Amino acid sequence: LIYIACSYATVYLIYMKFKATYDGNHDTFRVEFLIVPVGGLSFLVNHDFSPLEILWTFSIYLESVAILPQLFMISKTGEAETITTHYLFFLGLYRALYLVNWIWRYYFEGFFDLIAVVAGVVQTVLYCDFFYLYVTKGVILY
């Protein structure tokens, strides 16, 4: 319930409260370059070729590359709004909690999901790119 409430709050803030901060002139990233390959990969690499499994796999793969439009915008403009950097920071913290969950589940349950771990590693590498841009471009988080 907390996850769903936070998701709705995030969507509300993006589309209502911070709508004026959106700059369509710099937003030129083509999301079909993410969705089409992720969709194809979810059909090819999954645990079970069933509709729900393919949708779950699609969501895991898409989540791992969902940061790319923000990274593209930051690298293109060289700066980011404070709210954007906070949002990206907490998305990175969310990924760090996923890592803790994986370690916990492996240690106590012996559970290991290769698809989730590989997608998480890809996402972590992309967040490292954000933190690199954060340090080199002087984006301030406060």
Number of C-alpha atoms within 10 A of each C-alpha: 6 7 8 9 10 11 12 12 11 14 12 13 12 15 11 10 11 11 11 9 11 12 9 7 6 12 14 11 14 9 11 9 9 16 16 11 13 21 17 12 15 23 18 11 13 17 15 11 12 11 10 10 15 21 15 15 24 22 15 19 25 19 15 23 19 16 17 18 16 17 20 16 17 21 16 12 11 15 17 20 14 13 14 15 21 15 14 19 16 12 14 20 12 12 18 14 12 15 16 12 12 17 15 13 14 13 11 8 9 10 12 13 11 11 16 16 15 14 18 21 15 16 22 18 13 19 22 13 15 23 17 12 17 19 11 10 14 12 17 13 15 7
